Amino acid sequence: MDRWSDETWEEVRDLDRAVTVAILPVGAVEAHGPHLPLGTDTIIAEGMAREAASRLRRAGREAVVLPPLWYTSAGFAAGFPGSVGVRPETVTRLVVEIASSLQAQGIRLLALANAHLDPAHLGALERAVAEAPDGIRVVFPNLVRRRFVERLGAEFRTGACHAGRFEGSVVRAERPELFREDIAAALEPNPASLSEAIAAGHTSFEQAGGPRAYFGWPAEASADEGRATLAELGAILAEAVLEAFEGEGSRSREPAR
């Protein structure tokens, strides 16, 4: 089993709930420079989910990938045509309600595959983790945490990684027909750090030094790097899920008090 939406209701009914994780890719519809599609974050999230599901199956778990959540908070890109954002509280509520629906069907673990780093969006997902209903755990490895940042390449570590080498490489690997190669090749590097801009209180790409909605080194994107990046993203998510299952197993083995 792979994609939840490709299965029949009877096939979903027959899942072994004790070893099943549902993975929700979460992206955004927002500007990614003049060379990447508006759906870049969802392309990355779906690839991350697929890679994680493959690793989890090899570890003896059943993994199903839900249809992606496309709309979320995208305030940094609000000034660019094509960007479509919703309020952070809407995102939190939707993820919690998805978790509730899955919990009612006996699914005990929902994992979020996400590489959209808008701070309001990340906060919305963190709140969804905290507000998950009883009976289901929501797992969300937040990629801005230092232990993950160190695993995701030099550009990612600079904080100048929106529509640059990091994201462009994944699009080249996953959807090469959507990568505007000639445009990317002509773009000058933009080393302005989004993470530093956020820390300084900036709230838009323009304020952060990205007048064309890109940061980093887009001309250096490669499909090989994209495949390696997705493998690492999948590993991060799979590890978080396996840790959660292990934690559940440890609690189940504790003597009753």
Secondary structure, DSSP 8 states (H G I E B T S, - for coil): --BGGGS-HHHHHTS-GGGEEEEEEE--B--BTTTB-TTHHHHHHHHHHHHHHHHHHHTT-EEEE---B--B--GGGTTSTT-BB--HHHHHHHHHHHHHHHHHTT--EEEEEE----HHHHHHHHHHHHT--TT-EEE---TTSHHHHTTS-HHHHHT--SSSHHHHHHHHHH-GGG--HHHHHH---B---HHHHHHTT--SHHHHT-TTS--B-GGG--HHHHHHHHHHHHHHHHHHHHHHHHHHHHHHHS---
